[in-house]
Amino acid sequence: EINFWDGGAILSTHQEFQGGPGTRIEMRNKGLSVSNHSTHVAGTAAATGVVPNARGMAGKAMVYGWDFSNDLAEMAIAAADGMVLSNHSYGSLTGWYHNSTYNMWYWYGDPELSESTDYEFGFYNQVSADLDFIAWSAPQYLMVKSAGNDRGEAPDNQPLTHMVWENNWVSSSVVRDADGGTEGYDCLTPKSVAKNILTIGAVDDLGSMTSFSGFGPTDDGRIKPDLVANGTTIYSTIGSSSTDYGTYNGTSMAAASVTGSLALLYQLQQIHQPGVTLNSSTMKGLL
């Protein structure tokens, strides 16, 4: 089984998630709106392959879906109940972000600390520590986290009027660095910086690094992301109908591919040693 924390419901009626007596999707958090992103990520890991090009890595896996609004508490409880694998293809807004609803750029840094760079990139904060504590408390539980798509994000031309938080949102025209600076390093959000999780970057079909994938190192010098997987032109399920598909790019898709692959590795372990679950550190080492 695979647990997905994401921004909405997975479309449980999609033809790629049917098996046995019914759907392989069970939403733990109820009443959520269906999300294309959640459905695409789940399909990347676990679509059956009714449409062969959309086949996921673990096409018979049971999938449990959660909303990310209360993720840390839910993860801790589920891990204590025996969960061993989860996918987290989301992160906090850091640095530059273009709000398409208002067609306006926002900058999420703290001008009192730096006018040019968001200090949270590469920063090990309380959320990072909480994730590591959850993993330490449940040593067989492995969290797979997308590295984020921040690298190089910024307006094409500056100065540009944008919004920045200074006790409330105010307009500014200060010139700020692109996320990751001129060389593209140090643009991981704090959730991706945690030590005991598996952080996944995105490469293209030929294995070359994408232009958007989050890069380390972390501020304390560790190498991140831990691994990379294909995160470009990924064809998978979307939530608009039970027969709809879409092509997405992102570290979200790369992380889901690794999570689905890990589900197969856990299954292989159970075939050879029923009832034995390897520690997450061992699984990371094998990968």
MORAZI-V446188 format. One record per residue. N is the residue number from 0. SS is DSSP state (2 for helix, 1 for strand, 0 for the rest). PSI is psi in radians with two decimals (999 if undefined). D_FIRST is the distance of its C-alpha to the first C-alpha in Angstrom with 1 decimal. Layout:
BEGIN
{{N;SS;PSI;D_FIRST} {N;SS;PSI;D_FIRST}}
END
This chain:
BEGIN
{{0;0;2.65;0.0} {1;1;2.38;3.8} {2;1;2.31;6.8} {3;1;2.11;10.1} {4;1;2.22;13.4} {5;1;-2.95;16.2} {6;0;0.19;19.5} {7;0;-3.02;18.9} {8;1;2.56;17.0} {9;0;2.37;15.0} {10;0;1.75;17.0} {11;0;-0.36;15.1} {12;0;-0.01;18.0} {13;0;2.49;17.9} {14;2;-0.36;18.5} {15;2;-0.12;15.8} {16;2;0.29;13.0} {17;1;2.53;14.5} {18;1;2.53;13.5} {19;0;-2.35;14.5} {20;0;-0.17;16.3} {21;1;-2.61;15.4} {22;1;2.63;13.2} {23;0;0.13;9.5} {24;1;2.26;10.1} {25;1;2.05;10.7} {26;1;2.11;12.9} {27;0;-0.65;13.3} {28;0;2.18;16.6} {29;0;2.85;18.9} {30;0;0.31;21.9} {31;0;2.62;20.9} {32;0;2.52;22.6} {33;1;2.38;20.6} {34;0;2.28;20.4} {35;2;-0.73;21.0} {36;2;-0.87;19.5} {37;2;-0.74;16.2} {38;2;-0.66;16.0} {39;2;-0.75;17.1} {40;2;-0.79;14.7} {41;2;-0.69;11.7} {42;2;-0.65;13.6} {43;2;-0.62;14.4} {44;2;-0.61;10.9} {45;2;0.25;9.8} {46;0;2.46;13.1} {47;0;-0.71;14.1} {48;0;0.48;17.6} {49;0;-0.79;19.9} {50;0;1.96;21.9} {51;2;-0.66;21.7} {52;2;-0.23;22.4} {53;2;0.13;19.3} {54;0;2.31;16.8} {55;0;3.13;13.7} {56;0;-0.63;12.6} {57;0;1.45;9.5} {58;0;0.03;11.0} {59;0;0.14;9.0} {60;0;2.53;5.4} {61;0;2.35;4.6} {62;1;2.26;5.8} {63;1;2.25;7.5} {64;1;2.47;10.9} {65;1;2.69;13.5} {66;1;2.53;17.1} {67;2;0.03;18.4} {68;2;-0.43;21.6} {69;2;0.74;20.7} {70;2;-0.77;17.9} {71;2;-0.82;19.2} {72;2;-0.74;19.7} {73;2;-0.69;16.4} {74;2;-0.75;14.6} {75;2;-0.74;16.9} {76;2;-0.80;16.3} {77;2;-0.65;12.5} {78;2;-0.69;12.9} {79;2;-0.45;15.6} {80;0;0.02;13.4} {81;0;0.06;11.1} {82;0;2.43;8.5} {83;0;-0.20;8.6} {84;1;2.28;7.6} {85;1;2.71;9.0} {86;1;2.41;11.3} {87;1;1.58;14.8} {88;0;1.08;17.1} {89;0;2.94;20.1} {90;0;3.04;22.9} {91;0;2.63;26.2} {92;0;2.17;29.3} {93;0;2.46;31.5} {94;0;-2.45;34.7} {95;1;2.51;35.6} {96;1;2.25;33.9} {97;1;2.02;35.4} {98;1;1.82;35.0} {99;0;-0.45;35.3} {100;0;-0.71;36.1} {101;0;-0.01;39.3} {102;0;0.87;39.8} {103;1;2.42;40.3} {104;1;2.45;39.2} {105;1;2.57;38.1} {106;1;2.19;38.1} {107;0;0.18;35.9} {108;0;3.14;37.8} {109;0;1.83;40.2} {110;0;-0.42;43.8} {111;0;-0.44;45.2} {112;0;-0.68;43.3} {113;0;2.30;43.5} {114;0;-0.25;44.8} {115;0;-0.53;43.2} {116;0;2.38;39.8} {117;0;2.07;36.9} {118;0;-0.35;36.7} {119;0;-0.31;33.0} {120;0;2.15;32.2} {121;0;0.04;31.1} {122;0;2.24;31.8} {123;0;1.81;29.9} {124;0;-2.89;30.0} {125;2;-0.63;28.8} {126;2;-0.73;25.5} {127;2;-0.79;25.0} {128;2;-0.67;26.0} {129;2;-0.75;23.7} {130;2;-0.75;20.6} {131;2;-0.61;22.0} {132;2;-0.71;22.7} {133;2;-0.79;19.2} {134;2;-0.71;18.0} {135;2;-0.63;21.1} {136;2;-0.42;20.4} {137;0;1.40;16.9} {138;0;-0.23;17.5} {139;0;-0.03;14.1} {140;0;2.18;12.4} {141;1;2.15;12.6} {142;1;2.25;13.3} {143;1;2.14;13.9} {144;1;2.33;16.9} {145;1;2.55;19.1} {146;0;-0.23;22.7} {147;0;2.84;24.2} {148;0;0.59;26.9} {149;0;-0.40;30.0} {150;0;2.20;32.0} {151;0;0.02;35.3} {152;0;2.24;34.9} {153;0;2.81;38.3} {154;0;2.64;41.0} {155;0;-0.58;42.8} {156;0;2.39;46.1} {157;0;2.67;47.2} {158;0;2.63;48.8} {159;0;2.37;47.0} {160;0;2.19;46.9} {161;1;3.11;43.5} {162;1;2.48;42.1} {163;1;2.61;41.5} {164;1;2.04;40.8} {165;0;1.33;43.9} {166;0;-0.41;43.5} {167;0;3.02;42.8} {168;1;2.15;42.2} {169;1;2.74;45.5} {170;1;2.64;46.5} {171;1;2.73;47.3} {172;0;0.36;48.5} {173;0;2.40;47.9} {174;0;2.22;46.9} {175;0;2.71;43.6} {176;0;2.58;41.7} {177;0;2.63;38.9} {178;0;2.15;35.5} {179;0;-0.03;35.5} {180;0;-2.86;39.3} {181;0;-0.44;41.3} {182;0;-0.15;39.3} {183;0;0.25;35.8} {184;0;2.94;34.6} {185;0;1.06;33.3} {186;0;0.70;31.4} {187;0;2.37;28.0} {188;0;2.80;27.3} {189;2;-0.62;26.8} {190;2;-0.56;23.0} {191;2;-0.18;22.8} {192;2;-0.31;25.4} {193;0;2.59;23.5} {194;0;-0.71;23.7} {195;0;0.05;20.6} {196;0;3.08;18.1} {197;1;1.90;17.6} {198;1;2.26;19.8} {199;1;2.19;19.8} {200;1;3.07;23.0} {201;1;2.30;23.7} {202;1;2.97;26.0} {203;0;-3.03;27.4} {204;0;-0.51;27.2} {205;0;0.01;29.8} {206;0;0.10;28.2} {207;0;2.57;30.7} {208;1;2.44;29.8} {209;0;2.87;29.7} {210;0;-0.31;32.3} {211;0;-0.32;29.9} {212;0;2.36;27.3} {213;0;2.43;27.6} {214;0;2.66;29.5} {215;0;-2.70;30.3} {216;0;3.01;31.8} {217;0;2.88;31.1} {218;0;-0.43;34.2} {219;0;0.22;34.1} {220;0;0.05;34.1} {221;0;2.63;30.5} {222;0;2.21;29.2} {223;0;2.61;26.5} {224;0;2.89;24.4} {225;0;-0.73;22.8} {226;1;2.98;21.9} {227;1;2.78;22.3} {228;1;2.98;20.7} {229;1;2.18;22.0} {230;0;0.40;22.4} {231;0;2.48;25.2} {232;0;0.91;25.7} {233;1;2.08;22.0} {234;1;2.11;22.0} {235;1;-3.07;19.1} {236;1;2.57;18.5} {237;0;2.96;20.4} {238;0;0.11;20.8} {239;0;-0.49;24.4} {240;0;2.99;23.9} {241;0;-0.07;21.6} {242;0;0.27;23.3} {243;0;2.59;23.8} {244;1;2.80;22.8} {245;1;2.84;24.1} {246;1;2.10;24.7} {247;1;2.72;23.8} {248;0;2.54;24.7} {249;0;2.80;23.3} {250;2;-0.32;21.4} {251;2;-0.79;18.7} {252;2;-0.67;18.0} {253;2;-0.78;18.5} {254;2;-0.75;15.9} {255;2;-0.62;13.3} {256;2;-0.74;14.4} {257;2;-0.72;13.9} {258;2;-0.77;10.4} {259;2;-0.69;9.5} {260;2;-0.67;11.8} {261;2;-0.63;10.4} {262;2;-0.68;7.0} {263;2;-0.64;9.8} {264;2;-0.72;11.7} {265;2;-0.71;9.4} {266;2;-0.75;9.3} {267;2;-0.73;13.1} {268;2;-0.73;13.7} {269;2;-0.57;12.5} {270;2;-0.72;14.7} {271;2;-0.57;17.6} {272;0;1.36;17.2} {273;0;2.35;15.3} {274;0;-0.09;14.6} {275;0;2.17;15.4} {276;0;2.16;13.2} {277;0;2.67;15.2} {278;0;2.66;16.3} {279;2;-0.59;15.3} {280;2;-0.61;18.9} {281;2;-0.75;18.7} {282;2;-0.74;15.8} {283;2;-0.74;17.9} {284;2;-0.67;20.9} {285;2;-0.74;19.5} {286;0;999;18.8}}
END
